[in-house]
């Protein structure tokens, strides 16, 4: 994969990544 494309992809999806991570934390806390 082209490195430049990969960097752009990461910048576009970094917020989505953190939202998924936050959702996972919420689920884990709720279930524990």
mmCIF file as Biopython writes it, N, C-alpha, C and O atoms, coordinates in Angstrom:
data_model
#
loop_
_atom_site.group_PDB
_atom_site.id
_atom_site.type_symbol
_atom_site.label_atom_id
_atom_site.label_alt_id
_atom_site.label_comp_id
_atom_site.label_asym_id
_atom_site.label_entity_id
_atom_site.label_seq_id
_atom_site.pdbx_PDB_ins_code
_atom_site.Cartn_x
_atom_site.Cartn_y
_atom_site.Cartn_z
_atom_site.occupancy
_atom_site.B_iso_or_equiv
_atom_site.auth_seq_id
_atom_site.auth_asym_id
_atom_site.pdbx_PDB_model_num
ATOM 1   N N  . UNK A ? 1  ? 0.851   -1.203 0.000  1.0 0.0 1  A 1 
ATOM 2   C CA . UNK A ? 1  ? 0.000   0.000  0.000  1.0 0.0 1  A 1 
ATOM 3   C C  . UNK A ? 1  ? 0.879   1.243  0.000  1.0 0.0 1  A 1 
ATOM 4   O O  . UNK A ? 1  ? 1.929   1.272  0.642  1.0 0.0 1  A 1 
ATOM 5   N N  . UNK A ? 2  ? 0.445   2.262  -0.720 1.0 0.0 2  A 1 
ATOM 6   C CA . UNK A ? 2  ? 1.212   3.502  -0.786 1.0 0.0 2  A 1 
ATOM 7   C C  . UNK A ? 2  ? 1.183   4.219  0.560  1.0 0.0 2  A 1 
ATOM 8   O O  . UNK A ? 2  ? 0.125   4.367  1.171  1.0 0.0 2  A 1 
ATOM 9   N N  . UNK A ? 3  ? 2.342   4.659  1.011  1.0 0.0 3  A 1 
ATOM 10  C CA . UNK A ? 3  ? 2.464   5.276  2.333  1.0 0.0 3  A 1 
ATOM 11  C C  . UNK A ? 3  ? 1.644   6.561  2.437  1.0 0.0 3  A 1 
ATOM 12  O O  . UNK A ? 3  ? 1.006   6.811  3.460  1.0 0.0 3  A 1 
ATOM 13  N N  . UNK A ? 4  ? 1.660   7.373  1.384  1.0 0.0 4  A 1 
ATOM 14  C CA . UNK A ? 4  ? 0.902   8.629  1.417  1.0 0.0 4  A 1 
ATOM 15  C C  . UNK A ? 4  ? -0.592  8.353  1.545  1.0 0.0 4  A 1 
ATOM 16  O O  . UNK A ? 4  ? -1.290  9.006  2.321  1.0 0.0 4  A 1 
ATOM 17  N N  . UNK A ? 5  ? -1.068  7.388  0.783  1.0 0.0 5  A 1 
ATOM 18  C CA . UNK A ? 5  ? -2.476  6.993  0.859  1.0 0.0 5  A 1 
ATOM 19  C C  . UNK A ? 5  ? -2.811  6.505  2.271  1.0 0.0 5  A 1 
ATOM 20  O O  . UNK A ? 5  ? -3.868  6.828  2.813  1.0 0.0 5  A 1 
ATOM 21  N N  . UNK A ? 6  ? -1.920  5.741  2.847  1.0 0.0 6  A 1 
ATOM 22  C CA . UNK A ? 6  ? -2.140  5.198  4.185  1.0 0.0 6  A 1 
ATOM 23  C C  . UNK A ? 6  ? -2.257  6.307  5.220  1.0 0.0 6  A 1 
ATOM 24  O O  . UNK A ? 6  ? -3.111  6.249  6.104  1.0 0.0 6  A 1 
ATOM 25  N N  . UNK A ? 7  ? -1.391  7.328  5.110  1.0 0.0 7  A 1 
ATOM 26  C CA . UNK A ? 7  ? -1.439  8.461  6.045  1.0 0.0 7  A 1 
ATOM 27  C C  . UNK A ? 7  ? -2.748  9.227  5.902  1.0 0.0 7  A 1 
ATOM 28  O O  . UNK A ? 7  ? -3.362  9.604  6.900  1.0 0.0 7  A 1 
ATOM 29  N N  . UNK A ? 8  ? -3.174  9.455  4.666  1.0 0.0 8  A 1 
ATOM 30  C CA . UNK A ? 8  ? -4.446  10.152 4.449  1.0 0.0 8  A 1 
ATOM 31  C C  . UNK A ? 8  ? -5.604  9.328  5.002  1.0 0.0 8  A 1 
ATOM 32  O O  . UNK A ? 8  ? -6.521  9.871  5.617  1.0 0.0 8  A 1 
ATOM 33  N N  . UNK A ? 9  ? -5.558  8.030  4.784  1.0 0.0 9  A 1 
ATOM 34  C CA . UNK A ? 9  ? -6.599  7.134  5.284  1.0 0.0 9  A 1 
ATOM 35  C C  . UNK A ? 9  ? -6.682  7.213  6.805  1.0 0.0 9  A 1 
ATOM 36  O O  . UNK A ? 9  ? -7.774  7.281  7.369  1.0 0.0 9  A 1 
ATOM 37  N N  . UNK A ? 10 ? -5.531  7.202  7.464  1.0 0.0 10 A 1 
ATOM 38  C CA . UNK A ? 10 ? -5.510  7.283  8.919  1.0 0.0 10 A 1 
ATOM 39  C C  . UNK A ? 10 ? -6.074  8.601  9.421  1.0 0.0 10 A 1 
ATOM 40  O O  . UNK A ? 10 ? -6.826  8.621  10.395 1.0 0.0 10 A 1 
ATOM 41  N N  . UNK A ? 11 ? -5.721  9.703  8.769  1.0 0.0 11 A 1 
ATOM 42  C CA . UNK A ? 11 ? -6.237  11.007 9.195  1.0 0.0 11 A 1 
ATOM 43  C C  . UNK A ? 11 ? -7.745  11.073 9.042  1.0 0.0 11 A 1 
ATOM 44  O O  . UNK A ? 11 ? -8.431  11.666 9.874  1.0 0.0 11 A 1 
ATOM 45  N N  . UNK A ? 12 ? -8.266  10.466 7.982  1.0 0.0 12 A 1 
ATOM 46  C CA . UNK A ? 12 ? -9.704  10.491 7.745  1.0 0.0 12 A 1 
ATOM 47  C C  . UNK A ? 12 ? -10.467 9.597  8.723  1.0 0.0 12 A 1 
ATOM 48  O O  . UNK A ? 12 ? -11.650 9.824  8.977  1.0 0.0 12 A 1 
ATOM 49  N N  . UNK A ? 13 ? -9.804  8.594  9.266  1.0 0.0 13 A 1 
ATOM 50  C CA . UNK A ? 13 ? -10.502 7.617  10.102 1.0 0.0 13 A 1 
ATOM 51  C C  . UNK A ? 13 ? -10.104 7.651  11.577 1.0 0.0 13 A 1 
ATOM 52  O O  . UNK A ? 13 ? -10.592 6.846  12.370 1.0 0.0 13 A 1 
ATOM 53  N N  . UNK A ? 14 ? -9.217  8.584  11.948 1.0 0.0 14 A 1 
ATOM 54  C CA . UNK A ? 14 ? -8.739  8.625  13.331 1.0 0.0 14 A 1 
ATOM 55  C C  . UNK A ? 14 ? -9.882  8.930  14.295 1.0 0.0 14 A 1 
ATOM 56  O O  . UNK A ? 14 ? -9.945  8.348  15.377 1.0 0.0 14 A 1 
ATOM 57  N N  . UNK A ? 15 ? -10.782 9.831  13.920 1.0 0.0 15 A 1 
ATOM 58  C CA . UNK A ? 15 ? -11.913 10.156 14.789 1.0 0.0 15 A 1 
ATOM 59  C C  . UNK A ? 15 ? -12.823 8.950  14.941 1.0 0.0 15 A 1 
ATOM 60  O O  . UNK A ? 15 ? -13.281 8.641  16.041 1.0 0.0 15 A 1 
ATOM 61  N N  . UNK A ? 16 ? -13.081 8.269  13.830 1.0 0.0 16 A 1 
ATOM 62  C CA . UNK A ? 16 ? -13.912 7.072  13.863 1.0 0.0 16 A 1 
ATOM 63  C C  . UNK A ? 16 ? -13.295 6.006  14.767 1.0 0.0 16 A 1 
ATOM 64  O O  . UNK A ? 16 ? -14.005 5.313  15.497 1.0 0.0 16 A 1 
ATOM 65  N N  . UNK A ? 17 ? -11.965 5.880  14.711 1.0 0.0 17 A 1 
ATOM 66  C CA . UNK A ? 17 ? -11.252 4.928  15.557 1.0 0.0 17 A 1 
ATOM 67  C C  . UNK A ? 17 ? -11.481 5.235  17.036 1.0 0.0 17 A 1 
ATOM 68  O O  . UNK A ? 17 ? -11.765 4.338  17.830 1.0 0.0 17 A 1 
ATOM 69  N N  . UNK A ? 18 ? -11.352 6.533  17.400 1.0 0.0 18 A 1 
ATOM 70  C CA . UNK A ? 18 ? -11.544 6.897  18.801 1.0 0.0 18 A 1 
ATOM 71  C C  . UNK A ? 18 ? -12.991 6.707  19.243 1.0 0.0 18 A 1 
ATOM 72  O O  . UNK A ? 18 ? -13.243 6.335  20.389 1.0 0.0 18 A 1 
ATOM 73  N N  . UNK A ? 19 ? -13.933 6.957  18.353 1.0 0.0 19 A 1 
ATOM 74  C CA . UNK A ? 19 ? -15.336 6.726  18.702 1.0 0.0 19 A 1 
ATOM 75  C C  . UNK A ? 19 ? -15.601 5.250  18.959 1.0 0.0 19 A 1 
ATOM 76  O O  . UNK A ? 19 ? -16.323 4.903  19.894 1.0 0.0 19 A 1 
ATOM 77  N N  . UNK A ? 20 ? -15.024 4.382  18.142 1.0 0.0 20 A 1 
ATOM 78  C CA . UNK A ? 20 ? -15.185 2.939  18.359 1.0 0.0 20 A 1 
ATOM 79  C C  . UNK A ? 20 ? -14.531 2.507  19.661 1.0 0.0 20 A 1 
ATOM 80  O O  . UNK A ? 20 ? -15.073 1.679  20.394 1.0 0.0 20 A 1 
ATOM 81  N N  . UNK A ? 21 ? -13.350 3.079  19.947 1.0 0.0 21 A 1 
ATOM 82  C CA . UNK A ? 21 ? -12.641 2.752  21.178 1.0 0.0 21 A 1 
ATOM 83  C C  . UNK A ? 21 ? -13.456 3.191  22.392 1.0 0.0 21 A 1 
ATOM 84  O O  . UNK A ? 21 ? -13.561 2.462  23.378 1.0 0.0 21 A 1 
ATOM 85  N N  . UNK A ? 22 ? -14.031 4.392  22.308 1.0 0.0 22 A 1 
ATOM 86  C CA . UNK A ? 22 ? -14.865 4.892  23.397 1.0 0.0 22 A 1 
ATOM 87  C C  . UNK A ? 22 ? -16.078 3.995  23.607 1.0 0.0 22 A 1 
ATOM 88  O O  . UNK A ? 22 ? -16.446 3.694  24.743 1.0 0.0 22 A 1 
ATOM 89  N N  . UNK A ? 23 ? -16.697 3.569  22.510 1.0 0.0 23 A 1 
ATOM 90  C CA . UNK A ? 23 ? -17.852 2.677  22.602 1.0 0.0 23 A 1 
ATOM 91  C C  . UNK A ? 23 ? -17.472 1.362  23.272 1.0 0.0 23 A 1 
ATOM 92  O O  . UNK A ? 23 ? -18.221 0.844  24.101 1.0 0.0 23 A 1 
ATOM 93  N N  . UNK A ? 24 ? -16.313 0.824  22.913 1.0 0.0 24 A 1 
ATOM 94  C CA . UNK A ? 24 ? -15.837 -0.414 23.515 1.0 0.0 24 A 1 
ATOM 95  C C  . UNK A ? 24 ? -15.636 -0.248 25.017 1.0 0.0 24 A 1 
ATOM 96  O O  . UNK A ? 24 ? -16.013 -1.127 25.793 1.0 0.0 24 A 1 
ATOM 97  N N  . UNK A ? 25 ? -15.048 0.866  25.431 1.0 0.0 25 A 1 
ATOM 98  C CA . UNK A ? 25 ? -14.835 1.137  26.855 1.0 0.0 25 A 1 
ATOM 99  C C  . UNK A ? 25 ? -16.172 1.221  27.587 1.0 0.0 25 A 1 
ATOM 100 O O  . UNK A ? 25 ? -16.326 0.670  28.677 1.0 0.0 25 A 1 
ATOM 101 N N  . UNK A ? 26 ? -17.129 1.909  26.987 1.0 0.0 26 A 1 
ATOM 102 C CA . UNK A ? 26 ? -18.456 2.038  27.605 1.0 0.0 26 A 1 
ATOM 103 C C  . UNK A ? 26 ? -19.101 0.667  27.792 1.0 0.0 26 A 1 
ATOM 104 O O  . UNK A ? 26 ? -19.679 0.388  28.842 1.0 0.0 26 A 1 
ATOM 105 N N  . UNK A ? 27 ? -19.004 -0.179 26.782 1.0 0.0 27 A 1 
ATOM 106 C CA . UNK A ? 27 ? -19.574 -1.528 26.872 1.0 0.0 27 A 1 
ATOM 107 C C  . UNK A ? 27 ? -18.889 -2.331 27.974 1.0 0.0 27 A 1 
ATOM 108 O O  . UNK A ? 27 ? -19.554 -3.000 28.765 1.0 0.0 27 A 1 
ATOM 109 N N  . UNK A ? 28 ? -17.566 -2.264 28.024 1.0 0.0 28 A 1 
ATOM 110 C CA . UNK A ? 28 ? -16.833 -3.014 29.041 1.0 0.0 28 A 1 
ATOM 111 C C  . UNK A ? 28 ? -17.188 -2.547 30.447 1.0 0.0 28 A 1 
ATOM 112 O O  . UNK A ? 28 ? -17.355 -3.366 31.351 1.0 0.0 28 A 1 
ATOM 113 N N  . UNK A ? 29 ? -17.302 -1.245 30.634 1.0 0.0 29 A 1 
ATOM 114 C CA . UNK A ? 29 ? -17.647 -0.698 31.948 1.0 0.0 29 A 1 
ATOM 115 C C  . UNK A ? 29 ? -19.074 -1.083 32.336 1.0 0.0 29 A 1 
ATOM 116 O O  . UNK A ? 29 ? -19.351 -1.398 33.493 1.0 0.0 29 A 1 
ATOM 117 N N  . UNK A ? 30 ? -19.964 -1.053 31.363 1.0 0.0 30 A 1 
ATOM 118 C CA . UNK A ? 30 ? -21.366 -1.380 31.635 1.0 0.0 30 A 1 
ATOM 119 C C  . UNK A ? 30 ? -21.540 -2.845 32.017 1.0 0.0 30 A 1 
ATOM 120 O O  . UNK A ? 30 ? -22.402 -3.179 32.830 1.0 0.0 30 A 1 
ATOM 121 N N  . UNK A ? 31 ? -20.734 -3.709 31.439 1.0 0.0 31 A 1 
ATOM 122 C CA . UNK A ? 31 ? -20.878 -5.149 31.657 1.0 0.0 31 A 1 
ATOM 123 C C  . UNK A ? 31 ? -20.110 -5.644 32.879 1.0 0.0 31 A 1 
ATOM 124 O O  . UNK A ? 31 ? -20.332 -6.764 33.337 1.0 0.0 31 A 1 
ATOM 125 N N  . UNK A ? 32 ? -19.222 -4.832 33.401 1.0 0.0 32 A 1 
ATOM 126 C CA . UNK A ? 32 ? -18.409 -5.294 34.531 1.0 0.0 32 A 1 
ATOM 127 C C  . UNK A ? 32 ? -19.013 -4.920 35.880 1.0 0.0 32 A 1 
ATOM 128 O O  . UNK A ? 32 ? -18.441 -5.241 36.922 1.0 0.0 32 A 1 
#
